[in-house]
């Protein structure tokens, strides 16, 4: 278990959430560019690494069903999270109402996202998830701040969210090496669900953050940079054949 992976996962979400206390002006344009980059990067590594790896295992015929299930699960989770996982910040007017739906679905989402890291030989995924959690944590903390939560409570809930992806990594690491119940057989199915979630999130980020489906030059550059970084990682790992 590489400690640096757990630290990157935790710190990206934690610092992304705590940035709300440093930012006074509206940084939504910068947030959109980070989102576009992370969305295209997530999409690329899903197609280049995760899908081939999932189909590489045994009983791969069923994987498509689990990918669809993951896609639908994310559609369901977003009924509660209100799109916070792809950086949507909604104005909440009802004060002191804790957004349980947002918190629970975000934590479940982050936990599932941490799971494929146990099989992440290329280290491509770790940076994609870390990047994607920065705007999600920022959006979550902004909702809590809007609801007039005290600073220490905001930091507590951000810490809780930041712990979820490392926890998912830890649990799936236990599953894949057999130390937790030896359920190696289920690993590719869990991966299928995570792939479905990633496909939903990455495509939503790419299509939703453009007004009238017109892509600005800045956004196009951010998207191309995300794809380029994923491709560089792919080719430098020997076309992804590190099995």
C-alpha positions in Angstrom: 0.0 0.0 0.0 1.7 3.2 -1.2 1.2 5.9 1.4 1.7 8.7 -1.2 -1.4 7.6 -3.1 -3.5 7.9 0.1 -2.0 11.3 0.8 -2.6 12.6 -2.7 -6.2 11.5 -2.5 -6.8 12.9 0.9 -5.0 16.2 0.4 -6.5 17.0 -3.0 -10.0 16.9 -1.6 -9.1 18.4 1.7 -7.2 21.4 0.3 -9.8 21.8 -2.5 -12.5 22.1 0.2 -10.5 24.4 2.5 -9.7 26.7 -0.5 -13.2 28.2 0.1 -11.7 30.1 3.1 -9.0 31.7 0.9 -11.1 32.6 -2.1 -13.2 35.7 -1.8 -13.8 36.5 -5.5 -15.6 34.3 -7.9 -13.2 31.7 -9.4 -15.8 29.9 -11.5 -13.9 30.4 -14.8 -10.8 28.7 -13.4 -13.0 26.0 -11.8 -14.5 25.3 -15.2 -11.1 24.9 -16.8 -9.9 22.5 -14.1 -13.2 20.6 -14.6 -12.8 20.4 -18.4 -9.2 19.2 -18.0 -10.1 16.5 -15.4 -13.2 15.5 -17.3 -11.3 14.8 -20.5 -8.5 13.1 -18.5 -11.0 10.8 -16.7 -12.7 9.9 -19.9 -9.4 9.1 -21.7 -8.0 6.9 -18.9 -11.4 5.1 -18.6 -11.2 4.2 -22.3 -7.4 3.6 -22.5 -6.8 1.8 -19.2 -9.9 0.8 -17.2 -12.1 -0.7 -19.8 -9.3 -2.9 -21.4 -8.2 -3.9 -17.9 -11.8 -4.9 -16.9 -12.3 -7.0 -20.0 -8.9 -8.6 -19.6 -10.1 -10.7 -16.6 -12.2 -13.7 -16.5 -16.0 -13.7 -17.1 -15.5 -10.5 -19.1 -18.8 -11.0 -21.0 -20.8 -9.6 -18.1 -18.7 -6.5 -17.6 -20.9 -4.4 -19.9 -23.9 -5.0 -17.6 -21.9 -3.7 -14.6 -20.8 -0.7 -16.6 -24.4 0.1 -17.4 -25.3 -0.4 -13.7 -22.6 2.0 -12.7 -23.8 4.6 -15.2 -27.4 4.3 -13.8 -26.1 4.4 -10.2 -24.4 7.8 -10.9 -27.7 9.1 -12.4 -29.4 8.0 -9.2 -26.8 9.5 -6.9 -27.1 12.8 -8.7 -30.7 13.1 -7.6 -29.3 13.6 -4.2 -25.9 15.2 -4.8 -27.3 17.9 -7.2 -24.2 17.5 -9.4 -21.7 18.6 -6.8 -19.3 15.9 -8.0 -18.8 17.8 -11.2 -18.3 21.1 -9.6 -21.9 22.4 -9.6 -22.4 25.0 -6.9 -26.1 25.6 -6.1 -27.4 28.5 -4.0 -29.0 27.0 -0.9 -31.3 29.5 0.8 -32.7 27.4 3.6 -30.2 28.0 6.4 -29.0 25.4 8.9 -30.5 22.5 6.9 -27.7 20.0 6.5 -27.5 18.7 2.9 -27.5 15.0 3.9 -28.3 13.8 0.4 -25.4 15.7 -1.0 -23.0 14.5 1.7 -24.0 10.8 1.7 -24.1 10.5 -2.1 -20.7 12.3 -2.5 -19.1 10.1 0.1 -20.4 6.9 -1.5 -19.3 8.2 -4.9 -15.7 9.0 -3.6 -15.5 5.6 -1.9 -16.4 3.8 -5.2 -13.9 6.0 -7.1 -11.1 4.9 -4.8 -11.7 1.2 -5.5 -10.0 0.8 -8.9 -6.7 2.3 -7.5 -5.7 -1.2 -6.1 -5.2 -2.3 -9.7 -3.8 1.1 -11.0 -0.5 0.0 -12.4 0.0 3.1 -14.5 -0.7 5.7 -11.7 -2.8 7.5 -14.3 -6.0 7.1 -12.3 -4.8 8.6 -9.1 -4.2 12.0 -10.6 -7.5 11.9 -12.4 -9.5 11.2 -9.3 -7.4 13.7 -7.2 -8.0 16.5 -9.8 -11.7 15.7 -10.0 -12.2 15.8 -6.2 -10.7 19.4 -6.0 -13.8 21.1 -7.6 -16.2 18.6 -5.9 -14.8 19.4 -2.4 -14.8 23.1 -3.2 -18.5 22.9 -4.3 -19.3 21.0 -1.1 -17.6 23.4 1.2 -19.3 26.4 -0.6 -22.7 24.8 0.1 -21.9 24.4 3.8 -20.6 28.0 4.0 -23.7 29.3 2.3 -25.7 27.4 4.9 -23.8 29.3 7.6 -21.9 26.4 9.0 -19.0 27.3 11.3 -15.5 26.9 10.0 -14.6 23.9 12.2 -17.8 22.0 11.1 -17.0 22.7 7.4 -13.4 21.4 7.9 -14.8 18.3 9.6 -17.2 17.4 6.8 -14.5 18.1 4.1 -12.2 15.8 6.0 -14.9 13.1 6.1 -15.3 13.5 2.3 -11.5 13.5 1.7 -11.2 10.2 3.7 -13.6 8.3 1.4 -11.5 7.7 -1.7 -8.5 6.5 0.4 -10.9 4.2 2.3 -12.2 2.9 -1.0 -8.6 2.2 -2.1 -7.8 0.5 1.2 -10.9 -1.8 1.1 -10.4 -2.7 -2.6 -6.7 -3.4 -1.9 -7.9 -5.8 0.7 -10.4 -7.4 -1.7 -7.9 -7.7 -4.6 -5.1 -9.3 -2.5 -7.6 -11.6 -0.6 -7.0 -10.2 2.9 -10.7 -9.1 3.1 -12.7 -12.2 2.5 -10.8 -13.1 -0.7 -13.4 -11.8 -3.1 -11.0 -11.4 -6.1 -13.7 -12.8 -8.3 -15.9 -9.7 -7.8 -13.2 -7.2 -8.4 -13.8 -6.7 -12.2 -17.5 -6.3 -11.5 -16.8 -3.5 -9.0 -14.5 -2.1 -11.7 -17.3 -2.2 -14.2 -19.5 -0.1 -11.9 -16.7 2.4 -11.4 -16.2 2.6 -15.1 -19.9 3.4 -15.6 -19.6 6.2 -13.0 -16.6 7.6 -14.6 -18.2 7.6 -18.1 -21.2 9.4 -16.7 -19.2 12.0 -14.9 -16.6 12.7 -17.5 -19.2 13.1 -20.3 -21.4 15.2 -18.2 -18.5 17.5 -17.4 -17.5 17.8 -21.1 -21.0 18.4 -22.4 -22.7 20.3 -19.6 -20.1 23.0 -18.9 -20.4 24.5 -22.3 -23.1 27.1 -23.0 -25.3 26.1 -26.0 -22.8 23.3 -26.7 -20.3 25.8 -28.0 -16.8 25.2 -26.7 -14.6 28.2 -25.9 -11.0 28.2 -27.0 -9.8 28.0 -23.4 -12.1 25.0 -22.7 -10.9 23.2 -25.9 -7.3 23.7 -24.8 -8.0 22.3 -21.4 -9.8 19.3 -22.9 -7.0 18.7 -25.3 -4.4 19.0 -22.5 -6.3 16.4 -20.5 -6.4 14.0 -23.4 -2.7 14.6 -24.1 -1.6 13.9 -20.5 -3.6 10.7 -20.6 -2.1 9.6 -23.9 1.4 10.4 -22.8 0.9 8.2 -19.8 -0.6 5.5 -22.0 2.2 5.3 -24.5 5.0 5.7 -21.8 3.6 2.6 -20.1 4.1 0.6 -23.3 0.7 1.0 -24.9 -0.9 0.1 -21.5 0.3 -3.5 -21.8 1.8 -3.8 -18.3 -0.2 -7.0 -17.5 
